[in-house]
Amino acid sequence: MKNNGNEIKRKIKDYGSDILGSTWYKKAFSQTHHGKTSVGRHSIRVAEETLKVCALLSRLGISVDEKIAVRAALLHDLGILGRDQKFSSQYEMSRRHPLESLVVAKEFEPHIDERIEQAITRHMFPVFSKPPTKAEAIAVCIADKVASVRDIVQKNETFKKSRGSKHEISGYY
């Protein structure tokens, strides 16, 4: 199945509407990430790219659970929120936010699936973690790198502080 834009948005909404509608996500749109975007927008972009990577893995004969991967993508950076109060440096934030994100993820997934846990805790590979071994975690790790590059080089996106209004996540909320 081809992952066109509308299909990708539908899947993200279907798999993660509880996350997207949460207070955490509203906060995620008010904190910068990569200088030009917000944590919320970046995480949605990671979910979009994750679905593309999942489709590629499937074409290669690698079984992957899209729902698990999308939920992990949406949750992978929420531990960054409040970074100025939690972390003493950019280095510390980069190293520790996956574990902080796992704490947040457990609010949505009290009996967290090991694939979501691994995707969140190992998405910083190869910089700070062991390599991911689960297909869903590999998809999120790759998608995070693609989305991060897009966040940094995209010229037409500028960060605007908001409260995660519906227009910020149009098509998903």
C-alpha positions as CSV (number, residue, x, y, z in Angstrom):
1,M,0.0,0.0,0.0
2,K,1.3,3.4,-1.0
3,N,1.8,5.8,2.0
4,N,0.5,9.0,0.5
5,G,0.0,12.1,2.7
6,N,-3.6,11.6,3.5
7,E,-3.1,7.9,4.3
8,I,-0.1,8.8,6.6
9,K,-2.2,11.5,8.4
10,R,-5.1,9.0,8.9
11,K,-2.8,6.4,10.3
12,I,-1.1,8.8,12.7
13,K,-4.5,10.0,13.9
14,D,-5.8,6.4,14.2
15,Y,-2.8,5.1,16.1
16,G,-2.0,8.2,18.3
17,S,-5.1,10.4,18.8
18,D,-4.8,10.0,22.6
19,I,-1.2,11.2,22.5
20,L,-1.9,14.0,20.0
21,G,-4.8,15.3,22.1
22,S,-2.9,15.2,25.4
23,T,-1.6,18.0,27.6
24,W,1.9,16.8,26.8
25,Y,1.4,17.5,23.1
26,K,0.0,20.9,23.7
27,K,3.1,21.7,25.7
28,A,5.3,20.1,22.9
29,F,4.2,22.8,20.5
30,S,5.5,25.6,22.8
31,Q,9.1,24.4,23.1
32,T,11.7,24.8,20.4
33,H,13.5,21.9,18.9
34,H,16.4,22.0,16.4
35,G,16.1,25.8,16.4
36,K,13.4,26.1,13.7
37,T,10.6,23.9,14.9
38,S,8.8,22.6,18.0
39,V,9.1,19.3,19.8
40,G,5.5,18.6,18.7
41,R,6.0,19.3,15.1
42,H,9.3,17.4,15.0
43,S,7.6,14.3,16.6
44,I,4.8,14.4,14.1
45,R,7.4,14.6,11.3
46,V,9.2,11.6,12.9
47,A,5.9,9.7,12.9
48,E,5.3,10.6,9.2
49,E,8.8,9.4,8.3
50,T,8.4,6.3,10.4
51,L,5.5,5.1,8.3
52,K,7.6,5.5,5.2
53,V,10.4,3.5,6.7
54,C,7.9,0.8,7.9
55,A,6.6,0.6,4.3
56,L,10.2,0.1,3.1
57,L,10.9,-2.6,5.7
58,S,7.7,-4.4,4.8
59,R,8.8,-4.4,1.1
60,L,12.0,-6.0,2.2
61,G,10.1,-8.7,4.0
62,I,10.7,-7.4,7.5
63,S,7.6,-7.6,9.7
64,V,6.9,-4.3,11.5
65,D,3.9,-3.1,13.5
66,E,3.0,0.3,12.3
67,K,0.9,1.2,15.3
68,I,3.7,0.4,17.7
69,A,6.2,2.4,15.6
70,V,4.0,5.4,15.3
71,R,3.2,5.6,19.0
72,A,6.9,5.3,19.8
73,A,7.6,8.1,17.3
74,L,5.0,10.4,18.8
75,L,6.4,9.8,22.3
76,H,10.2,9.6,21.6
77,D,11.1,13.2,22.5
78,L,8.5,14.3,25.1
79,G,11.2,14.0,27.8
80,I,12.8,17.1,26.3
81,L,9.9,19.2,27.6
82,G,11.0,21.5,30.4
83,R,14.6,20.9,29.4
84,D,15.8,24.2,31.0
85,Q,14.7,23.0,34.4
86,K,15.7,19.3,34.0
87,F,19.1,19.4,32.3
88,S,22.2,21.5,33.0
89,S,23.5,21.4,29.4
90,Q,22.7,20.4,25.8
91,Y,24.9,17.4,26.2
92,E,23.1,16.2,29.3
93,M,19.7,16.8,27.6
94,S,20.8,14.8,24.5
95,R,22.0,11.9,26.6
96,R,19.2,11.8,29.2
97,H,16.0,12.8,27.3
98,P,15.3,9.3,26.0
99,L,14.9,8.0,29.6
100,E,12.8,11.0,30.5
101,S,10.7,10.3,27.4
102,L,10.2,6.7,28.5
103,V,8.8,8.0,31.8
104,V,6.2,10.1,29.9
105,A,5.5,7.2,27.6
106,K,4.5,5.0,30.5
107,E,1.7,7.5,31.3
108,F,0.2,6.5,27.9
109,E,1.4,2.9,28.0
110,P,1.5,1.7,31.6
111,H,2.4,-1.9,30.5
112,I,4.7,-0.6,27.8
113,D,5.5,-2.8,24.9
114,E,9.2,-3.6,24.7
115,R,9.3,-2.3,21.1
116,I,8.1,1.1,22.1
117,E,10.5,1.2,25.0
118,Q,13.4,0.3,22.8
119,A,12.4,2.8,20.1
120,I,12.3,5.6,22.7
121,T,15.5,4.7,24.6
122,R,17.6,3.9,21.5
123,H,16.5,6.6,19.1
124,M,19.7,8.5,19.7
125,F,21.9,5.8,18.2
126,P,24.7,6.0,17.1
127,V,25.5,8.9,19.4
128,F,24.4,7.8,22.9
129,S,22.8,4.4,22.9
130,K,23.1,0.8,21.8
131,P,21.8,0.1,18.3
132,P,18.1,-0.7,18.1
133,T,17.3,-4.4,17.3
134,K,13.5,-4.3,17.0
135,A,12.1,-3.4,13.5
136,E,9.9,-0.7,15.0
137,A,12.8,0.8,16.9
138,I,15.0,0.8,13.8
139,A,12.2,2.6,11.9
140,V,11.9,5.3,14.5
141,C,15.7,5.7,14.8
142,I,16.1,6.2,11.0
143,A,13.0,8.4,10.8
144,D,14.3,10.6,13.6
145,K,17.5,11.2,11.6
146,V,15.6,12.1,8.4
147,A,13.1,14.3,10.3
148,S,16.0,16.1,12.2
149,V,17.8,16.9,8.9
150,R,14.6,18.2,7.5
151,D,14.0,20.3,10.6
152,I,17.4,21.9,10.4
153,V,17.6,22.6,6.6
154,Q,14.0,23.4,5.9
155,K,13.9,27.1,5.0
156,N,10.2,27.9,5.2
157,E,9.5,26.7,8.7
158,T,10.1,29.1,11.6
159,F,9.2,28.4,15.2
160,K,6.1,30.1,16.5
161,K,5.3,29.6,20.2
162,S,1.8,28.3,20.6
163,R,-0.4,26.2,22.8
164,G,-0.7,23.3,20.4
165,S,-3.8,24.7,18.8
166,K,-5.7,22.6,16.3
167,H,-4.1,24.4,13.3
168,E,-0.7,23.2,14.5
169,I,-1.7,19.5,14.2
170,S,-4.3,19.9,11.5
171,G,-5.2,16.6,9.9
172,Y,-4.2,14.7,13.1
173,Y,-6.5,16.2,15.8
